[in-house]
């Protein structure tokens, strides 16, 4: 049995962004219960040269919407990157999920060999659709989702592995 490009991408990213939404809800509740300014979480990082929690969310959402759009051959939605609160970051997650839900298997299946080109840090990257998804998108996406989770966990938010994984179906 083969897995389709759609099933390997859109439902996976939608699920993980939804799990992050739930995790952010727990962070909002944690901050409120302990009278913590949520900026402490928004700006959290483990080391000075790493991205903040907000940037982790931005990159995860950018990676997912960029992947979906490139594979489907539609315009990538533009987000402003100006979120300063946990509720604003949660809204960004919802916007990305809502976009991903507009994409259909018919738009994405069969894109394994599609030429995908992008520039990152001044470097041109060229992929086939399958290599783009497996070697670039999913590793980067999971890195930033996991890092966002870990920043909140490190900050004392009571979350665990099942929050990261979400409800197993």
C-alpha positions as CSV (number, residue, x, y, z in Angstrom):
1,X,0.0,0.0,0.0
2,X,1.3,3.4,-0.9
3,X,0.8,6.6,1.0
4,X,-0.3,9.7,-0.9
5,X,1.5,13.0,-0.8
6,X,-1.6,14.6,0.6
7,X,-1.9,12.0,3.4
8,X,1.8,12.4,4.2
9,X,1.5,16.1,4.5
10,X,-1.7,18.0,5.1
11,X,-3.4,15.9,7.7
12,X,-0.1,15.4,9.6
13,X,0.6,19.2,9.7
14,X,-3.0,20.0,10.5
15,X,-3.0,17.6,13.4
16,X,0.3,18.9,14.9
17,X,-0.7,22.5,14.6
18,X,-4.0,21.6,16.3
19,X,-2.0,19.9,19.1
20,X,0.0,23.1,19.4
21,X,-3.2,25.1,19.7
22,X,-4.2,22.9,22.6
23,X,-0.8,23.3,24.2
24,X,-1.0,27.1,23.8
25,X,-4.4,26.9,25.6
26,X,-2.7,25.2,28.5
27,X,0.0,27.9,28.5
28,X,-2.6,30.6,28.6
29,X,-4.4,28.9,31.5
30,X,-1.0,28.4,33.3
31,X,0.0,32.0,32.9
32,X,-3.4,33.2,34.1
33,X,-3.5,30.9,37.2
34,X,0.0,32.0,38.2
35,X,-0.4,35.6,37.3
36,X,2.5,35.4,34.8
37,X,2.7,37.8,31.9
38,X,2.3,35.7,28.9
39,X,5.2,37.6,27.2
40,X,7.5,35.4,29.3
41,X,6.3,32.5,27.2
42,X,6.1,34.4,23.9
43,X,9.7,35.5,24.2
44,X,11.0,32.3,25.8
45,X,14.2,30.7,24.5
46,X,16.7,28.3,25.9
47,X,19.8,30.1,24.6
48,X,20.4,33.6,23.3
49,X,21.0,32.5,19.7
50,X,17.9,30.4,19.3
51,X,14.5,31.5,18.1
52,X,11.9,32.6,20.6
53,X,8.7,30.6,21.2
54,X,6.8,33.1,19.0
55,X,9.3,32.5,16.2
56,X,9.0,28.7,16.6
57,X,5.3,29.1,16.0
58,X,5.8,31.4,13.1
59,X,8.2,29.0,11.4
60,X,6.0,26.0,12.0
61,X,3.0,27.7,10.5
62,X,5.1,29.2,7.6
63,X,6.6,25.8,6.9
64,X,3.1,24.1,6.8
65,X,1.3,26.7,4.7
66,X,4.3,27.1,2.4
67,X,4.5,23.4,1.8
68,X,0.8,23.0,1.2
69,X,0.7,25.9,-1.2
70,X,3.8,25.0,-3.1
71,X,2.7,21.4,-3.5
72,X,-0.9,22.5,-4.5
73,X,0.3,25.2,-6.8
74,X,-1.5,28.0,-5.1
75,X,-0.4,31.3,-3.6
76,X,1.2,31.1,-0.1
77,X,-0.9,33.0,2.4
78,X,0.9,35.9,3.9
79,X,0.9,36.4,7.7
80,X,2.2,39.6,9.3
81,X,4.6,38.0,11.9
82,X,3.5,40.5,14.6
83,X,2.0,38.3,17.3
84,X,2.9,39.5,20.8
85,X,0.6,37.4,23.0
86,X,-0.3,33.7,23.3
87,X,-3.8,34.3,22.1
88,X,-2.4,36.0,19.0
89,X,-0.1,33.0,18.4
90,X,-3.0,30.7,18.8
91,X,-4.9,32.7,16.2
92,X,-2.0,32.3,13.8
93,X,-2.1,28.5,14.3
94,X,-5.8,28.5,13.6
95,X,-5.3,30.6,10.4
96,X,-2.7,28.1,9.2
97,X,-4.9,25.1,10.0
98,X,-7.9,26.8,8.2
99,X,-5.7,27.3,5.1
100,X,-4.5,23.7,5.1
101,X,-8.0,22.5,5.3
102,X,-8.8,24.2,2.0
103,X,-6.3,22.0,0.2
104,X,-7.6,18.8,-1.3
105,X,-6.0,15.5,-2.2
106,X,-6.6,16.2,-5.9
107,X,-4.3,19.3,-5.6
108,X,-1.4,17.5,-3.9
109,X,-1.5,13.8,-4.8
110,X,0.9,13.2,-7.8
111,X,3.3,16.0,-6.9
112,X,6.1,13.6,-6.0
113,X,8.1,14.7,-9.0
114,X,7.0,18.3,-9.1
115,X,9.9,20.8,-9.2
116,X,10.1,22.9,-6.1
117,X,12.6,25.7,-5.8
118,X,13.1,28.1,-3.0
119,X,15.8,30.4,-1.6
120,X,16.8,30.1,2.0
121,X,19.5,32.3,3.5
122,X,20.5,33.3,0.0
123,X,20.9,29.7,-1.1
124,X,18.8,28.2,-3.9
125,X,17.3,24.9,-3.0
126,X,15.8,22.6,-5.6
127,X,13.8,19.6,-4.8
128,X,11.3,17.2,-6.3
129,X,8.0,17.3,-4.4
130,X,8.7,14.1,-2.5
131,X,12.2,15.2,-1.5
132,X,10.9,18.6,-0.5
133,X,8.3,17.0,1.8
134,X,10.5,14.3,3.3
135,X,13.9,16.0,3.4
136,X,13.0,19.7,4.0
137,X,9.4,20.3,5.2
138,X,8.7,17.5,7.7
139,X,12.0,17.6,9.5
140,X,11.9,21.4,9.8
141,X,8.2,21.4,10.8
142,X,8.7,18.8,13.5
143,X,11.8,20.6,14.8
144,X,9.9,23.8,15.4
145,X,6.8,22.2,16.7
146,X,8.9,20.1,19.2
147,X,10.9,23.2,20.2
148,X,7.8,25.2,20.8
149,X,6.4,22.3,23.0
150,X,9.8,22.1,24.9
151,X,9.9,25.8,25.6
152,X,6.5,25.7,27.3
153,X,7.4,22.5,29.1
154,X,10.6,24.1,30.3
155,X,8.6,27.1,31.4
156,X,6.5,25.0,33.8
157,X,3.4,24.5,31.7
158,X,2.0,21.1,32.7
159,X,2.1,19.3,29.4
160,X,3.3,15.9,28.4
161,X,4.0,13.6,25.5
162,X,0.3,13.0,24.8
163,X,-0.3,16.7,24.5
164,X,2.4,16.8,21.8
165,X,1.0,13.7,20.1
166,X,-2.7,14.6,20.5
167,X,-5.5,12.1,20.7
168,X,-4.5,8.9,19.1
169,X,-7.3,7.7,16.7
